[in-house]
Every structure is written in structure tokens, then in C-alpha cells.
């Protein structure tokens, strides 16, 4: 039995450190020509440094989780990224992983994956972060983090009160599945406002009829996990800061709101700058 998969991707522009592209650069990885291997190995090592015991490959062996291989965070499946040096927005780093659905049900590891990817990118260059997307197998996980999201509000309130960032949040799913519809947008916007305790203002917008957001390099039909998904909800948010941490918070608040309205289908949730 295959575990449900989560995929987290960071988008933006990357200016590689000059030394990284030299033959002796890249920490022994051989420079930018082996991006997938670099991201995977560095992410695994970084996760271990934070104390998240992760494993590569499948969670199950002969249909059962083996105790010696059971992860406490996630099971690495694949990783990659686009480090093209043209100043355009690209999906700089992404990581797919199996999610542990048995006790103690740690939840969907969006934040730790985003953190290790951010760490990896910071080691090789200077990043201008413009967006994040996450494939969330909501139907396979029951861990409720709604209160945890509310607890984070004071952290994000500790920011320049005069700063304003326009952020677009979207939800995509496959037609016919138990996912949200445009009629759920008002409830999702209200949930984000309530959980953020005033740190985020959110309003329902009309979903785009054509795929594409300026802060993302994302084609849902590009991979098997998201093939056939289409945008069904769009929110316009105003925040005091913009960072991967803020993007994760917006994604996780939206995910918990989807649970509340009874929409447990697999979804892709994005958070990106409206005007990068």
C-alpha cells in the first residue's frame, strides 16, 4: 500500500553564489548540474539536524510500517528544482514525501519541508521568494492544527504595522471529488481572518479561468499527483510581511478551514505575491 504524498514547492528567483558554479564549488556536488541530488541530500541532512528522523523511499514494507524505518516527520520520495539563471520566476525547489497516517499522526509536514528547502536554497545563492504551493492529502490525515494556527498569530503580528503585502491564495482540486467550490470562498476567507487574529485580511475573489499566477511557476497538469486539478477558490490577502513562513501559515490556515467545511479531497493550496 502506498502512503499518501505531500509535495511542497518554493518559487521565486535565485542568484547563485559565484563560487558555486566553479568546478571546486558546490560542496562536492559538482555545481548546478545535479540540482535534484543536491536538494534531496541536503534536505535529508538538514531535516536530521533539526531532529526530524526521516527515511527515504516508501513508508511501508510488505504492506506494513517497519519500526526501524518509521519516520517521525515524512518519508522522502523525490526532490528537484529549477535554478535557471535568467532572473525569471521558477520553481526553485520542491520535495515530495510520503505522509505517516498512523499514530501519533504528526500531520502534514508543510512547514518543516518548506524550512529545509529554504535552508538548502540559502546555501547556494540569494533567493527572492515569490510563492509556495503544497499538495495536501487532506483525506488521509486527521491531525487538527487549527488551534496551533491561532497560537501563531502574535508571532506574525510582530511586524511593521505600516507594511502591506498583497498575497493571492488559491485552492485547486479535481472536478467531482469532495473538494471546495466557489461557494466556499467566503467561509474560507472568514476562517483565515478569524484564525489570524487581525494579522491577515482576506476576501473572496473570483477564481481565474486561466491557470497562472505571476509569483508561481506551476503547471498542475505537469505531474501525476496534480493532473486534472483546476482552481476553484481564490482569496486576496493583505499581510504585514512576506516570507516562506507567512506563506506556510496561509496555506495551513486554509487547509484547516477546508476541513471545517467538510472538503477533505486532495487539494493544491498556493500562496504567492500578487505583484512580485
Phi and psi in degrees as a GROMACS rama.xvg file:
@    title "Ramachandran Plot"
@    xaxis  label "Phi"
@    yaxis  label "Psi"
@TYPE xy
-87.2615  138.713  UNK-2
-74.277  155.647  UNK-3
-64.7157  147.403  UNK-4
-107.033  141.279  UNK-5
-113.814  140.598  UNK-6
-129.244  128.508  UNK-7
-122.182  131.906  UNK-8
-129.721  139.237  UNK-9
-106.695  135.714  UNK-10
-121.703  150.942  UNK-11
157.402  -156.216  UNK-12
-115.763  149.103  UNK-13
-131.992  128.663  UNK-14
-109.839  104.926  UNK-15
-62.3831  144.794  UNK-16
-61.0071  138.233  UNK-17
-53.9739  -36.9027  UNK-18
-70.4846  -21.4249  UNK-19
-66.9121  -31.6379  UNK-20
-87.4657  -3.13403  UNK-21
-75.0027  153.78  UNK-22
-55.0481  -34.8243  UNK-23
-88.4389  -0.905955  UNK-24
-86.1374  -172.101  UNK-25
75.4394  16.4332  UNK-26
57.9485  30.1725  UNK-27
88.636  -0.108568  UNK-28
-87.0008  -10.6205  UNK-29
89.4362  27.2439  UNK-30
76.9017  -162.13  UNK-31
-77.9614  -0.150573  UNK-32
-74.3715  -11.5741  UNK-33
-126.123  57.2766  UNK-34
-60.6257  -46.6659  UNK-35
-58.4934  -47.1383  UNK-36
-64.2956  -41.0852  UNK-37
-62.1021  -47.3764  UNK-38
-62.9301  -44.6556  UNK-39
-63.9516  -50.6579  UNK-40
-65.1131  -43.5602  UNK-41
-67.0079  -36.9497  UNK-42
-65.6596  -42.9717  UNK-43
-60.8442  -47.9962  UNK-44
-63.9806  -41.5541  UNK-45
-66.9089  -39.9762  UNK-46
-60.3733  -41.8352  UNK-47
-62.9146  -35.3572  UNK-48
-65.3949  -29.2769  UNK-49
-83.9016  -4.71941  UNK-50
92.7311  9.92166  UNK-51
-90.5383  109.607  UNK-52
-80.0476  105.959  UNK-53
-114.919  158.003  UNK-54
-129.388  154.946  UNK-55
-88.3384  157.259  UNK-56
81.4476  -155.46  UNK-57
-80.452  151.885  UNK-58
-72.8968  -27.5768  UNK-59
-109.475  146.536  UNK-60
-126.974  115.313  UNK-61
57.1542  37.5449  UNK-62
84.1665  -3.57361  UNK-63
-127.166  149.232  UNK-64
-78.8829  125.197  UNK-65
-86.6217  134.74  UNK-66
-58.7815  -38.45  UNK-67
-73.1601  -13.5926  UNK-68
-115.681  2.58607  UNK-69
-68.7394  124.825  UNK-70
-84.2624  158.466  UNK-71
-98.9479  -7.66989  UNK-72
-129.259  -61.3691  UNK-73
-163.491  168.535  UNK-74
-114.064  113.835  UNK-75
-58.9512  134.138  UNK-76
-116.757  -47.8764  UNK-77
-163.393  163.984  UNK-78
-156.474  161.764  UNK-79
-174.199  -173.504  UNK-80
175.489  167.361  UNK-81
-125.447  110.046  UNK-82
-106.59  30.563  UNK-83
-56.7074  131.185  UNK-84
-95.4917  67.3699  UNK-85
-123.613  6.80517  UNK-86
76.6633  2.47325  UNK-87
-93.0097  160.96  UNK-88
-71.5344  128.273  UNK-89
-133.829  162.854  UNK-90
-79.0813  96.218  UNK-91
-70.1461  -36.2147  UNK-92
-156.265  137.335  UNK-93
-141.902  153.091  UNK-94
-141.732  129.673  UNK-95
-106.653  142.785  UNK-96
-151.038  153.983  UNK-97
-81.6229  140.953  UNK-98
-102.748  132.65  UNK-99
-75.9812  120.928  UNK-100
-101.932  -7.58676  UNK-101
-89.34  175.315  UNK-102
-55.9435  142.004  UNK-103
-90.5111  17.2696  UNK-104
51.3788  75.0614  UNK-105
-70.2721  -7.6811  UNK-106
92.6808  178.224  UNK-107
-80.8131  121.58  UNK-108
-84.4057  55.9307  UNK-109
-66.3596  -47.7832  UNK-110
-64.2237  -49.4715  UNK-111
-64.129  -36.2056  UNK-112
-65.7678  -43.9464  UNK-113
-61.5071  -35.757  UNK-114
-67.273  -46.6889  UNK-115
-69.8716  -31.1374  UNK-116
-68.1353  -40.8995  UNK-117
-62.2641  -41.8322  UNK-118
-60.9154  -43.5146  UNK-119
-62.1128  -46.7482  UNK-120
-63.4626  -38.135  UNK-121
-65.4538  -23.3567  UNK-122
-75.6997  -24.3001  UNK-123
-107.004  -12.4463  UNK-124
-178.481  -168.808  UNK-125
-103.949  124.568  UNK-126
-107.5  135.631  UNK-127
-107.227  104.801  UNK-128
-80.7267  128.575  UNK-129
-122.543  -15.9735  UNK-130
-175.441  163.246  UNK-131
-139.119  141.689  UNK-132
-128.624  151.416  UNK-133
-143.461  125.734  UNK-134
-84.6392  120.72  UNK-135
-118.633  115.016  UNK-136
-82.8819  70.5516  UNK-137
-59.324  -31.1591  UNK-138
-68.7683  -18.0494  UNK-139
-102.73  -5.93315  UNK-140
-128.885  139.131  UNK-141
-116.367  3.22339  UNK-142
-65.2361  121.737  UNK-143
-94.7624  116.824  UNK-144
-113.537  19.3816  UNK-145
-58.5187  -45.8271  UNK-146
-66.0767  -36.0292  UNK-147
-60.4276  -39.0799  UNK-148
-64.9569  -37.8716  UNK-149
-65.7706  -39.0149  UNK-150
-61.8435  -25.2574  UNK-151
-78.1474  -12.6271  UNK-152
-55.5518  -46.9771  UNK-153
-59.7242  -31.8016  UNK-154
-61.6402  -46.782  UNK-155
-81.3256  -17.2612  UNK-156
-72.2563  -22.432  UNK-157
-79.5239  71.5803  UNK-158
-151.356  167.875  UNK-159
-56.4741  113.76  UNK-160
-66.5283  -17.5619  UNK-161
-91.7338  -8.59562  UNK-162
-77.0895  144.108  UNK-163
-139.706  127.846  UNK-164
-125.058  128.064  UNK-165
-89.856  118.312  UNK-166
-123.901  136.352  UNK-167
-103.575  128.99  UNK-168
-113.732  131.117  UNK-169
-128.058  155.64  UNK-170
-127.78  129.62  UNK-171
-125.16  146.18  UNK-172
-154.004  176.693  UNK-173
-89.2618  138.722  UNK-174
-58.2808  139.261  UNK-175
93.3557  -17.4008  UNK-176
-87.5937  168.601  UNK-177
-80.3399  53.989  UNK-178
-100.078  177.989  UNK-179
-75.5252  166.429  UNK-180
-128.667  176.891  UNK-181
-58.3113  -28.4484  UNK-182
-69.5251  -15.4301  UNK-183
-86.8685  -7.55944  UNK-184
-61.2366  -40.8343  UNK-185
-62.3416  -42.2311  UNK-186
-66.3552  -38.5913  UNK-187
-67.1341  -41.9862  UNK-188
-62.4761  -42.3921  UNK-189
-63.7381  -39.7432  UNK-190
-64.6776  -40.9134  UNK-191
-64.732  -43.6514  UNK-192
-60.8722  -43.4107  UNK-193
-66.9418  -45.8914  UNK-194
-69.4318  -31.9359  UNK-195
-78.5182  -7.35074  UNK-196
54.1727  37.1849  UNK-197
93.2727  -7.50737  UNK-198
-75.3252  -18.9268  UNK-199
-134.003  132.708  UNK-200
-103.801  133.496  UNK-201
-135.881  142.769  UNK-202
-140.741  151.997  UNK-203
-78.2223  134.903  UNK-204
-120.135  167.767  UNK-205
-76.8698  128.662  UNK-206
-58.7595  148.705  UNK-207
-73.7313  140.516  UNK-208
-85.3991  -16.7098  UNK-209
-121.782  131.924  UNK-210
-62.2916  149.104  UNK-211
131.878  125.057  UNK-212
-131.92  138.222  UNK-213
-62.9041  -23.238  UNK-214
-93.0794  4.52231  UNK-215
-130.26  145.707  UNK-216
-112.457  81.4632  UNK-217
-136.998  124.08  UNK-218
-122.168  107.135  UNK-219
-63.8488  -24.145  UNK-220
-84.954  1.47974  UNK-221
-75.1421  -27.9138  UNK-222
-126.042  157.019  UNK-223
-66.466  -32.8181  UNK-224
-65.6269  -30.7083  UNK-225
-116.558  2.35433  UNK-226
-58.1483  132.067  UNK-227
90.3099  -7.72632  UNK-228
-76.5912  146.029  UNK-229
-137.335  148.618  UNK-230
-64.2344  130.808  UNK-231
-123.562  -19.3602  UNK-232
-136.744  139.247  UNK-233
-137.168  131.846  UNK-234
-120.718  142.429  UNK-235
-102.546  122.553  UNK-236
-121.734  147.36  UNK-237
-121.289  125.948  UNK-238
-127.645  164.817  UNK-239
-88.2015  -14.7323  UNK-240
-143.854  164.039  UNK-241
-136.099  122.72  UNK-242
-164.954  164.775  UNK-243
-56.6221  -35.4395  UNK-244
-61.457  -45.6976  UNK-245
-64.049  -41.8696  UNK-246
-61.0316  -42.5037  UNK-247
-61.9681  -43.1275  UNK-248
-59.4935  -44.1863  UNK-249
-62.6347  -42.5925  UNK-250
-64.4639  -44.3232  UNK-251
-69.8963  -37.506  UNK-252
-63.6197  -40.011  UNK-253
-65.2962  -40.4634  UNK-254
-61.8835  -43.6168  UNK-255
-66.6903  -35.1143  UNK-256
-64.7783  -36.1365  UNK-257
-64.3564  -38.0446  UNK-258
-61.1738  -43.1995  UNK-259
-62.1994  -37.5431  UNK-260
-88.4901  8.14815  UNK-261
73.9059  40.6447  UNK-262
-118.908  78.742  UNK-263
-90.1301  9.17861  UNK-264
-66.8922  156.656  UNK-265
-58.5423  134.834  UNK-266
-136.358  158.49  UNK-267
-110.38  123.023  UNK-268
-111.801  132.555  UNK-269
-121.788  153.168  UNK-270
-138.636  120.447  UNK-271
-148.445  155.57  UNK-272
-64.5248  134.362  UNK-273
-71.1771  -29.5558  UNK-274
-136.493  77.1821  UNK-275
